[in-house]
Amino acid sequence: MLYHLFRSVRSEADLDALFQLTFTEHERRLIIERWKIFDALDRGMSQREVAKSVPCSIATVTRGAKNFRENKPAIKALLSAWRQTS
């Protein structure tokens, strides 16, 4: 169901509109924060360095690091697309 919804998006503006309809501003910021954490961890930064550079709490980085470790191949495959937009 969600797959078809997201596949229907044809432009960045449409994706932004879909995200605005689906997520609160806070939730959208959290998604961006999570990908910044993944990017920093992949670049070899320590959790304390990540917390300072993102900026966010150590607890937030720890949760992101756990997710990163558990899903590293999938996240690394998507990081190149993330880095093109950053």
N, CA, C and O atoms as a printed pandas DataFrame, in Angstrom:
     atom_number atom_name residue_name chain_id  residue_number  x_coord  y_coord  z_coord
0              1         N          MET        A               1    0.824   -1.189    0.000
1              2        CA          MET        A               1    0.000    0.000    0.000
2              3         C          MET        A               1    0.876    1.263    0.000
3              4         O          MET        A               1    0.736    2.111   -0.881
4              5         N          LEU        A               2    1.777    1.390    0.985
5              6        CA          LEU        A               2    2.647    2.566    1.034
6              7         C          LEU        A               2    3.601    2.609   -0.153
7              8         O          LEU        A               2    3.934    3.680   -0.660
8              9         N          TYR        A               3    4.029    1.442   -0.582
9             10        CA          TYR        A               3    4.908    1.363   -1.746
10            11         C          TYR        A               3    4.269    2.068   -2.940
11            12         O          TYR        A               3    4.921    2.869   -3.608
12            13         N          HIS        A               4    3.014    1.778   -3.208
13            14        CA          HIS        A               4    2.316    2.377   -4.348
14            15         C          HIS        A               4    2.119    3.881   -4.146
15            16         O          HIS        A               4    2.212    4.657   -5.097
16            17         N          LEU        A               5    1.852    4.279   -2.927
17            18        CA          LEU        A               5    1.706    5.700   -2.636
18            19         C          LEU        A               5    3.007    6.444   -2.933
19            20         O          LEU        A               5    2.995    7.474   -3.607
20            21         N          PHE        A               6    4.115    5.929   -2.439
21            22        CA          PHE        A               6    5.398    6.595   -2.663
22            23         C          PHE        A               6    5.849    6.494   -4.122
23            24         O          PHE        A               6    6.507    7.404   -4.625
24            25         N          ARG        A               7    5.510    5.418   -4.793
25            26        CA          ARG        A               7    5.854    5.295   -6.220
26            27         C          ARG        A               7    5.084    6.281   -7.083
27            28         O          ARG        A               7    5.520    6.615   -8.185
28            29         N          SER        A               8    3.960    6.743   -6.601
29            30        CA          SER        A               8    3.144    7.671   -7.383
30            31         C          SER        A               8    3.757    9.069   -7.440
31            32         O          SER        A               8    3.355    9.894   -8.261
32            33         N          VAL        A               9    4.726    9.332   -6.570
33            34        CA          VAL        A               9    5.376   10.646   -6.520
34            35         C          VAL        A               9    6.269   10.812   -7.749
35            36         O          VAL        A               9    7.070    9.935   -8.071
36            37         N          ARG        A              10    6.120   11.942   -8.424
37            38        CA          ARG        A              10    6.855   12.163   -9.670
38            39         C          ARG        A              10    7.896   13.268   -9.583
39            40         O          ARG        A              10    8.678   13.455  -10.516
40            41         N          SER        A              11    7.917   14.006   -8.467
41            42        CA          SER        A              11    8.881   15.100   -8.364
42            43         C          SER        A              11    9.223   15.328   -6.900
43            44         O          SER        A              11    8.540   14.840   -6.000
44            45         N          GLU        A              12   10.290   16.076   -6.683
45            46        CA          GLU        A              12   10.682   16.417   -5.319
46            47         C          GLU        A              12    9.599   17.248   -4.639
47            48         O          GLU        A              12    9.339   17.084   -3.447
48            49         N          ALA        A              13    8.973   18.135   -5.396
49            50        CA          ALA        A              13    7.893   18.954   -4.837
50            51         C          ALA        A              13    6.715   18.084   -4.402
51            52         O          ALA        A              13    6.106   18.330   -3.361
52            53         N          ASP        A              14    6.397   17.065   -5.207
53            54        CA          ASP        A              14    5.311   16.147   -4.842
54            55         C          ASP        A              14    5.672   15.344   -3.587
55            56         O          ASP        A              14    4.819   15.104   -2.733
56            57         N          LEU        A              15    6.936   14.934   -3.482
57            58        CA          LEU        A              15    7.365   14.197   -2.296
58            59         C          LEU        A              15    7.290   15.095   -1.063
59            60         O          LEU        A              15    6.848   14.660    0.000
60            61         N          ASP        A              16    7.722   16.345   -1.207
61            62        CA          ASP        A              16    7.612   17.290   -0.092
62            63         C          ASP        A              16    6.153   17.455    0.336
63            64         O          ASP        A              16    5.850   17.489    1.529
64            65         N          ALA        A              17    5.260   17.557   -0.638
65            66        CA          ALA        A              17    3.833   17.698   -0.326
66            67         C          ALA        A              17    3.307   16.454    0.392
67            68         O          ALA        A              17    2.555   16.561    1.360
68            69         N          LEU        A              18    3.706   15.282   -0.087
69            70        CA          LEU        A              18    3.287   14.030    0.549
70            71         C          LEU        A              18    3.801   13.963    1.987
71            72         O          LEU        A              18    3.067   13.569    2.894
72            73         N          PHE        A              19    5.057   14.346    2.191
73            74        CA          PHE        A              19    5.614   14.336    3.540
74            75         C          PHE        A              19    4.909   15.340    4.439
75            76         O          PHE        A              19    4.678   15.057    5.615
76            77         N          GLN        A              20    4.564   16.503    3.911
77            78        CA          GLN        A              20    3.854   17.501    4.719
78            79         C          GLN        A              20    2.467   17.009    5.110
79            80         O          GLN        A              20    1.981   17.320    6.197
80            81         N          LEU        A              21    1.836   16.251    4.239
81            82        CA          LEU        A              21    0.521   15.690    4.554
82            83         C          LEU        A              21    0.617   14.531    5.544
83            84         O          LEU        A              21   -0.296   14.310    6.339
84            85         N          THR        A              22    1.720   13.799    5.494
85            86        CA          THR        A              22    1.864   12.565    6.259
86            87         C          THR        A              22    2.515   12.770    7.621
87            88         O          THR        A              22    2.102   12.161    8.608
88            89         N          PHE        A              23    3.533   13.628    7.676
89            90        CA          PHE        A              23    4.332   13.792    8.879
90            91         C          PHE        A              23    4.215   15.212    9.417
91            92         O          PHE        A              23    4.027   16.165    8.661
92            93         N          THR        A              24    4.330   15.335   10.738
93            94        CA          THR        A              24    4.393   16.665   11.330
94            95         C          THR        A              24    5.769   17.263   11.007
95            96         O          THR        A              24    6.676   16.555   10.568
96            97         N          GLU        A              25    5.909   18.568   11.229
97            98        CA          GLU        A              25    7.207   19.215   11.007
98            99         C          GLU        A              25    8.284   18.567   11.882
99           100         O          GLU        A              25    9.412   18.356   11.438
100          101         N          HIS        A              26    7.925   18.260   13.114
101          102        CA          HIS        A              26    8.863   17.610   14.035
102          103         C          HIS        A              26    9.300   16.243   13.494
103          104         O          HIS        A              26   10.487   15.916   13.523
104          105         N          GLU        A              27    8.358   15.456   13.007
105          106        CA          GLU        A              27    8.689   14.137   12.465
106          107         C          GLU        A              27    9.597   14.256   11.239
107          108         O          GLU        A              27   10.515   13.453   11.066
108          109         N          ARG        A              28    9.345   15.245   10.398
109          110        CA          ARG        A              28   10.208   15.454    9.228
110          111         C          ARG        A              28   11.627   15.819    9.661
111          112         O          ARG        A              28   12.599   15.347    9.072
112          113         N          ARG        A              29   11.745   16.659   10.689
113          114        CA          ARG        A              29   13.079   17.020   11.208
114          115         C          ARG        A              29   13.790   15.794   11.774
115          116         O          ARG        A              29   15.002   15.649   11.612
116          117         N          LEU        A              30   13.039   14.909   12.440
117          118        CA          LEU        A              30   13.639   13.693   12.993
118          119         C          LEU        A              30   14.163   12.771   11.895
119          120         O          LEU        A              30   15.202   12.133   12.071
120          121         N          ILE        A              31   13.468   12.693   10.781
121          122        CA          ILE        A              31   13.935   11.872    9.654
122          123         C          ILE        A              31   15.257   12.420    9.133
123          124         O          ILE        A              31   16.197   11.661    8.897
124          125         N          ILE        A              32   15.329   13.724    8.956
125          126        CA          ILE        A              32   16.565   14.349    8.485
126          127         C          ILE        A              32   17.681   14.139    9.502
127          128         O          ILE        A              32   18.812   13.820    9.135
128          129         N          GLU        A              33   17.360   14.317   10.775
129          130        CA          GLU        A              33   18.347   14.112   11.840
130          131         C          GLU        A              33   18.898   12.689   11.791
131          132         O          GLU        A              33   20.107   12.490   11.908
132          133         N          ARG        A              34   18.022   11.699   11.620
133          134        CA          ARG        A              34   18.460   10.297   11.598
134          135         C          ARG        A              34   19.437   10.054   10.453
135          136         O          ARG        A              34   20.432    9.350   10.630
136          137         N          TRP        A              35   19.166   10.629    9.283
137          138        CA          TRP        A              35   20.078   10.422    8.153
138          139         C          TRP        A              35   21.386   11.178    8.327
139          140         O          TRP        A              35   22.423   10.729    7.839
140          141         N          LYS        A              36   21.360   12.304    9.005
141          142        CA          LYS        A              36   22.615   13.000    9.338
142          143         C          LYS        A              36   23.451   12.133   10.281
143          144         O          LYS        A              36   24.674   12.070   10.153
144          145         N          ILE        A              37   22.796   11.474   11.217
145          146        CA          ILE        A              37   23.491   10.566   12.136
146          147         C          ILE        A              37   24.105    9.412   11.365
147          148         O          ILE        A              37   25.280    9.099   11.558
148          149         N          PHE        A              38   23.333    8.772   10.494
149          150        CA          PHE        A              38   23.861    7.673    9.682
150          151         C          PHE        A              38   25.083    8.118    8.886
151          152         O          PHE        A              38   26.095    7.418    8.841
152          153         N          ASP        A              39   24.979    9.285    8.261
153          154        CA          ASP        A              39   26.068    9.803    7.442
154          155         C          ASP        A              39   27.322   10.004    8.285
155          156         O          ASP        A              39   28.411    9.589    7.888
156          157         N          ALA        A              40   27.178   10.634    9.437
157          158        CA          ALA        A              40   28.332   10.903   10.306
158          159         C          ALA        A              40   28.950    9.601   10.814
159          160         O          ALA        A              40   30.173    9.471   10.850
160          161         N          LEU        A              41   28.123    8.648   11.204
161          162        CA          LEU        A              41   28.644    7.364   11.669
162          163         C          LEU        A              41   29.384    6.643   10.554
163          164         O          LEU        A              41   30.442    6.056   10.783
164          165         N          ASP        A              42   28.837    6.687    9.363
165          166        CA          ASP        A              42   29.486    6.039    8.225
166          167         C          ASP        A              42   30.834    6.683    7.911
167          168         O          ASP        A              42   31.739    6.016    7.411
168          169         N          ARG        A              43   30.970    7.965    8.201
169          170        CA          ARG        A              43   32.239    8.677    7.978
170          171         C          ARG        A              43   33.241    8.432    9.118
171          172         O          ARG        A              43   34.349    8.970    9.104
172          173         N          GLY        A              44   32.839    7.612   10.107
173          174        CA          GLY        A              44   33.758    7.205   11.151
174          175         C          GLY        A              44   33.777    8.083   12.388
175          176         O          GLY        A              44   34.670    7.953   13.225
176          177         N          MET        A              45   32.817    8.964   12.514
177          178        CA          MET        A              45   32.774    9.833   13.694
178          179         C          MET        A              45   32.329    9.038   14.920
179          180         O          MET        A              45   31.540    8.099   14.808
180          181         N          SER        A              46   32.841    9.422   16.091
181          182        CA          SER        A              46   32.392    8.806   17.335
182          183         C          SER        A              46   30.986    9.316   17.661
183          184         O          SER        A              46   30.528   10.307   17.092
184          185         N          GLN        A              47   30.315    8.631   18.575
185          186        CA          GLN        A              47   28.968    9.055   18.938
186          187         C          GLN        A              47   28.971   10.449   19.551
187          188         O          GLN        A              47   28.061   11.236   19.295
188          189         N          ARG        A              48   29.969   10.760   20.348
189          190        CA          ARG        A              48   30.048   12.111   20.931
190          191         C          ARG        A              48   30.266   13.167   19.845
191          192         O          ARG        A              48   29.674   14.244   19.905
192          193         N          GLU        A              49   31.095   12.872   18.873
193          194        CA          GLU        A              49   31.318   13.805   17.763
194          195         C          GLU        A              49   30.034   14.009   16.964
195          196         O          GLU        A              49   29.709   15.126   16.564
196          197         N          VAL        A              50   29.313   12.919   16.740
197          198        CA          VAL        A              50   28.040   12.998   16.008
198          199         C          VAL        A              50   27.061   13.884   16.766
199          200         O          VAL        A              50   26.417   14.751   16.174
200          201         N          ALA        A              51   26.947   13.671   18.066
201          202        CA          ALA        A              51   26.004   14.449   18.889
202          203         C          ALA        A              51   26.304   15.941   18.802
203          204         O          ALA        A              51   25.385   16.759   18.794
204          205         N          LYS        A              52   27.571   16.295   18.737
205          206        CA          LYS        A              52   27.942   17.707   18.637
206          207         C          LYS        A              52   27.698   18.259   17.241
207          208         O          LYS        A              52   27.272   19.405   17.096
208          209         N          SER        A              53   27.964   17.460   16.213
209          210        CA          SER        A              53   27.864   17.981   14.849
210          211         C          SER        A              53   26.437   18.009   14.313
211          212         O          SER        A              53   26.126   18.830   13.451
212          213         N          VAL        A              54   25.559   17.125   14.804
213          214        CA          VAL        A              54   24.214   17.056   14.201
214          215         C          VAL        A              54   23.330   18.263   14.518
215          216         O          VAL        A              54   22.702   18.698   13.552
216          217         N          PRO        A              55   23.173   18.851   15.618
217          218        CA          PRO        A              55   23.375   18.463   17.010
218          219         C          PRO        A              55   22.152   17.731   17.561
219          220         O          PRO        A              55   21.011   17.997   17.183
220          221         N          CYS        A              56   22.439   16.801   18.470
221          222        CA          CYS        A              56   21.373   16.040   19.132
222          223         C          CYS        A              56   21.950   15.416   20.388
223          224         O          CYS        A              56   23.134   15.578   20.682
224          225         N          SER        A              57   21.122   14.710   21.122
225          226        CA          SER        A              57   21.582   14.091   22.364
226          227         C          SER        A              57   22.359   12.805   22.071
227          228         O          SER        A              57   22.226   12.205   21.005
228          229         N          ILE        A              58   23.162   12.408   23.035
229          230        CA          ILE        A              58   23.892   11.134   22.931
230          231         C          ILE        A              58   22.896    9.978   22.813
231          232         O          ILE        A              58   23.133    9.029   22.066
232          233         N          ALA        A              59   21.791   10.055   23.544
233          234        CA          ALA        A              59   20.779    8.985   23.482
234          235         C          ALA        A              59   20.219    8.841   22.069
235          236         O          ALA        A              59   19.993    7.726   21.600
236          237         N          THR        A              60   19.995    9.961   21.396
237          238        CA          THR        A              60   19.491    9.930   20.018
238          239         C          THR        A              60   20.522    9.283   19.099
239          240         O          THR        A              60   20.177    8.478   18.235
240          241         N          VAL        A              61   21.782    9.640   19.291
241          242        CA          VAL        A              61   22.843    9.045   18.477
242          243         C          VAL        A              61   22.955    7.550   18.761
243          244         O          VAL        A              61   23.143    6.756   17.839
244          245         N          THR        A              62   22.842    7.167   20.015
245          246        CA          THR        A              62   22.937    5.748   20.378
246          247         C          THR        A              62   21.844    4.940   19.687
247          248         O          THR        A              62   22.107    3.851   19.177
248          249         N          ARG        A              63   20.616    5.468   19.668
249          250        CA          ARG        A              63   19.526    4.766   18.974
250          251         C          ARG        A              63   19.811    4.686   17.468
251          252         O          ARG        A              63   19.575    3.658   16.833
252          253         N          GLY        A              64   20.320    5.784   16.916
253          254        CA          GLY        A              64   20.662    5.784   15.495
254          255         C          GLY        A              64   21.801    4.830   15.189
255          256         O          GLY        A              64   21.790    4.163   14.154
256          257         N          ALA        A              65   22.792    4.757   16.083
257          258        CA          ALA        A              65   23.932    3.860   15.888
258          259         C          ALA        A              65   23.492    2.397   15.922
259          260         O          ALA        A              65   23.991    1.572   15.155
260          261         N          LYS        A              66   22.559    2.085   16.813
261          262        CA          LYS        A              66   22.033    0.713   16.881
262          263         C          LYS        A              66   21.353    0.355   15.562
263          264         O          LYS        A              66   21.579   -0.720   15.007
264          265         N          ASN        A              67   20.523    1.261   15.073
265          266        CA          ASN        A              67   19.845    1.035   13.799
266          267         C          ASN        A              67   20.864    0.911   12.671
267          268         O          ASN        A              67   20.723    0.058   11.795
268          269         N          PHE        A              68   21.889    1.760   12.693
269          270        CA          PHE        A              68   22.943    1.728   11.672
270          271         C          PHE        A              68   23.650    0.374   11.675
271          272         O          PHE        A              68   23.840   -0.226   10.617
272          273         N          ARG        A              69   24.040   -0.110   12.849
273          274        CA          ARG        A              69   24.721   -1.412   12.948
274          275         C          ARG        A              69   23.837   -2.545   12.437
275          276         O          ARG        A              69   24.311   -3.442   11.740
276          277         N          GLU        A              70   22.563   -2.501   12.782
277          278        CA          GLU        A              70   21.653   -3.591   12.422
278          279         C          GLU        A              70   21.264   -3.573   10.946
279          280         O          GLU        A              70   20.825   -4.592   10.412
280          281         N          ASN        A              71   21.418   -2.434   10.287
281          282        CA          ASN        A              71   20.961   -2.296    8.896
282          283         C          ASN        A              71   22.023   -1.669    7.998
283          284         O          ASN        A              71   21.698   -1.010    7.010
284          285         N          LYS        A              72   23.282   -1.876    8.342
285          286        CA          LYS        A              72   24.382   -1.179    7.677
286          287         C          LYS        A              72   24.381   -1.320    6.150
287          288         O          LYS        A              72   24.516   -0.305    5.466
288          289         N          PRO        A              73   24.236   -2.522    5.581
289          290        CA          PRO        A              73   24.284   -2.619    4.115
290          291         C          PRO        A              73   23.178   -1.794    3.435
291          292         O          PRO        A              73   23.432   -1.116    2.439
292          293         N          ALA        A              74   21.975   -1.854    3.965
293          294        CA          ALA        A              74   20.857   -1.120    3.362
294          295         C          ALA        A              74   21.053    0.379    3.502
295          296         O          ALA        A              74   20.794    1.131    2.562
296          297         N          ILE        A              75   21.507    0.819    4.665
297          298        CA          ILE        A              75   21.724    2.253    4.891
298          299         C          ILE        A              75   22.854    2.761    4.006
299          300         O          ILE        A              75   22.735    3.822    3.393
300          301         N          LYS        A              76   23.956    2.004    3.936
301          302        CA          LYS        A              76   25.083    2.418    3.109
302          303         C          LYS        A              76   24.675    2.520    1.639
303          304         O          LYS        A              76   25.169    3.385    0.916
304          305         N          ALA        A              77   23.781    1.645    1.198
305          306        CA          ALA        A              77   23.319    1.685   -0.189
306          307         C          ALA        A              77   22.545    2.967   -0.485
307          308         O          ALA        A              77   22.549    3.442   -1.621
308          309         N          LEU        A              78   21.885    3.528    0.519
309          310        CA          LEU        A              78   21.096    4.748    0.334
310          311         C          LEU        A              78   21.867    6.031    0.644
311          312         O          LEU        A              78   21.436    7.120    0.265
312          313         N          LEU        A              79   22.997    5.908    1.326
313          314        CA          LEU        A              79   23.753    7.099    1.717
314          315         C          LEU        A              79   24.269    7.890    0.522
315          316         O          LEU        A              79   24.379    9.113    0.601
316          317         N          SER        A              80   24.584    7.226   -0.573
317          318        CA          SER        A              80   25.078    7.975   -1.742
318          319         C          SER        A              80   24.005    8.938   -2.248
319          320         O          SER        A              80   24.320   10.060   -2.644
320          321         N          ALA        A              81   22.749    8.514   -2.240
321          322        CA          ALA        A              81   21.659    9.406   -2.640
322          323         C          ALA        A              81   21.504   10.541   -1.629
323          324         O          ALA        A              81   21.262   11.684   -2.017
324          325         N          TRP        A              82   21.641   10.242   -0.348
325          326        CA          TRP        A              82   21.561   11.255    0.703
326          327         C          TRP        A              82   22.653   12.293    0.509
327          328         O          TRP        A              82   22.402   13.493    0.614
328          329         N          ARG        A              83   23.855   11.835    0.229
329          330        CA          ARG        A              83   24.999   12.744    0.104
330          331         C          ARG        A              83   24.895   13.634   -1.128
331          332         O          ARG        A              83   25.471   14.722   -1.143
332          333         N          GLN        A              84   24.192   13.210   -2.137
333          334        CA          GLN        A              84   24.003   14.035   -3.327
334          335         C          GLN        A              84   23.130   15.245   -3.030
335          336         O          GLN        A              84   23.224   16.267   -3.710
336          337         N          THR        A              85   22.279   15.131   -2.012
337          338        CA          THR        A              85   21.353   16.214   -1.698
338          339         C          THR        A              85   21.842   17.089   -0.561
339          340         O          THR        A              85   21.292   18.166   -0.330
340          341         N          SER        A              86   22.867   16.645    0.154
341          342        CA          SER        A              86   23.331   17.392    1.326
342          343         C          SER        A              86   24.285   18.493    0.929
343          344         O          SER        A              86   24.776   19.225    1.789
